Amino acid sequence: MPYVPGEYWLKHGRTYKDDFRYNKLFELQERVLIDYLKQNTTSFTSVLEIGCGFGRITKLILTNFEGISEYYAIDISPEQIQNAKQLMKDKKEVFNNGLNLDFAVGDITSLQIQKKYDLVIAAEVLMHILPEDIRDVIHKLVKSSNKHVLNMDWYEEQRPKKAAPHNFVHQYEMIYREFPEVKRVSRVPISKKGSWLRSIDTKQSLFHALVNTP
């Protein structure tokens, strides 16, 4: 059957949290993300997260950064949004007494975002967007940011010979540079070098687009 993102993720979202297994690849991914944000971004007070899932990245960011007053998290799956709300239940006061934390069901391909956020982030989301939709989606993220856009996704320089029907390697750097709002684009491979027993290559990269402030 052809891959239809909406249908696939509405179904997959019902069991994703139960099927999820935290491992050293996710641990490395999270460490690279937090270290990069701390070293390469100015302070941000508002965050838009696309494809928040059950709230793993939501909780990670709110745990590691103070001063966030607004966090808006979106996912296409109603079940995932409920899972995220449950994960974050009774946590708002721990993170920030003044935090405005909202979750909403929405599809980024059709969602209309009415305001700009300091940080727009999508973790393992854009790799599931159809090639014919990826430019419009990335441009929507860029237009929704007044400082930073970050995505973490599967990326290999050599086109893979085989991929699952719901996984795509997009040329993120090239696409970001198509938009005049983007000042600079950086890519950081999510990997750890060491002896062959300890080296880790997630085959993912973090992409950071710095957006011009009007």
Residue pairs with C-beta under 8 A, 6 or more apart in sequence:
2 165
3 130
3 165
3 166
5 76
5 109
5 128
5 129
5 130
5 166
6 76
6 107
8 128
8 166
9 76
9 77
9 128
10 76
10 77
12 77
13 53
13 75
13 76
13 77
13 78
13 79
13 80
14 77
14 79
16 53
16 54
16 77
16 79
16 80
17 53
17 54
17 79
17 80
17 83
20 54
20 56
24 200
25 200
25 202
26 56
28 190
28 191
28 192
28 200
28 202
29 123
29 152
29 190
29 202
29 204
30 57
30 60
32 188
32 190
32 206
33 57
33 60
33 123
33 150
33 152
33 206
34 60
34 64
36 150
36 188
36 206
36 208
37 61
37 64
37 65
37 119
37 150
38 64
40 186
40 208
41 119
41 147
41 148
42 147
43 67
44 65
44 67
44 68
44 118
44 119
44 147
44 148
45 67
45 68
45 69
45 70
45 118
46 68
46 69
46 70
46 71
46 72
46 117
46 118
46 119
47 61
47 68
47 70
47 71
47 72
47 117
47 118
47 119
47 120
47 121
48 72
48 73
48 74
48 113
48 117
48 119
48 120
48 121
48 144
48 145
49 57
49 58
49 61
49 71
49 72
49 73
49 74
49 120
49 121
49 122
49 123
50 74
50 108
50 120
50 121
50 122
50 125
50 141
51 74
51 75
51 76
51 108
51 122
51 123
51 124
51 125
52 58
52 73
52 74
52 75
52 80
52 81
52 84
52 103
53 75
53 77
53 80
53 83
53 84
54 80
54 83
54 84
54 87
55 73
55 83
55 84
55 85
55 87
55 88
56 123
57 121
57 123
58 71
58 73
58 84
58 87
58 88
59 87
59 88
59 91
61 68
61 71
61 121
62 68
62 71
62 88
62 91
62 95
62 96
62 99
62 101
63 95
66 96
67 96
68 95
68 96
68 99
69 96
69 98
69 99
69 100
70 99
70 100
70 117
71 99
71 100
71 101
71 102
72 102
72 104
72 117
73 84
73 101
73 102
73 103
73 104
74 103
74 104
74 105
74 106
74 108
74 111
75 81
75 84
75 103
75 105
75 106
76 105
76 106
76 107
76 108
77 105
78 105
81 103
81 104
81 105
84 103
85 103
88 101
92 99
92 101
95 101
108 122
108 125
108 129
108 137
108 140
108 141
109 129
109 133
109 136
109 137
111 140
113 140
113 143
113 144
115 144
116 143
116 144
116 145
116 146
117 144
117 145
117 146
118 145
118 146
118 147
118 148
119 145
119 147
119 148
119 149
119 150
120 141
120 142
120 144
120 145
120 148
120 149
120 150
121 149
121 150
121 151
122 141
122 150
122 151
122 152
122 153
123 151
123 152
124 152
124 153
124 154
124 204
125 151
125 153
126 134
126 137
126 138
126 151
126 153
126 170
126 172
127 153
127 154
127 167
127 168
127 169
127 170
128 166
128 167
128 168
129 137
129 168
129 170
130 168
131 168
131 170
134 168
134 170
134 175
135 175
135 178
138 172
138 175
138 176
138 179
139 179
141 149
141 151
142 149
142 176
142 179
142 181
142 182
142 209
142 211
143 181
145 209
145 211
146 211
146 213
146 214
147 210
147 211
147 213
148 208
148 209
148 210
148 211
149 176
149 182
149 208
149 209
149 211
150 206
150 207
150 208
150 209
151 172
151 206
151 207
152 190
152 204
152 205
152 206
152 207
153 170
153 172
153 204
153 205
153 207
154 167
154 169
154 203
154 204
155 169
155 170
155 172
155 187
155 189
155 203
155 204
155 205
155 207
156 169
156 203
159 169
160 169
163 169
172 185
172 187
172 205
172 207
173 185
173 187
173 207
176 182
176 185
176 207
176 209
177 185
180 212
181 211
181 212
182 209
182 210
182 211
182 212
183 210
183 211
183 212
184 209
184 210
185 207
185 208
185 209
185 210
186 207
186 208
186 210
187 205
187 206
187 207
187 208
188 205
188 206
188 208
189 201
189 204
189 205
190 202
190 204
190 205
190 206
191 199
191 200
191 201
191 202
192 198
192 199
192 200
192 201
193 199
